[in-house]
């Protein structure tokens, strides 16, 4: 189980960090809030769990890693564009969410 949850946590962390990379000129849209980021992380965990072989074990394992989740939320707040956020919430798969980095 550790290998699955470790791989899942790594994929989730990498995606959120990629999405939080500085973008071009700041958008005038409403910034992503801490509450938004909690929804985003929950969505990414759900999507990631669907891609893993032992999905029923991934979600509780990733959600139990409070330090990693706190880091993900902190990285997300104010650093992610609203377009990226909306794209991820609309995504039906983890791969679709990963493609939102171009937004």
Beta strands, then each sheet from edge to edge (+ up, - down):
end
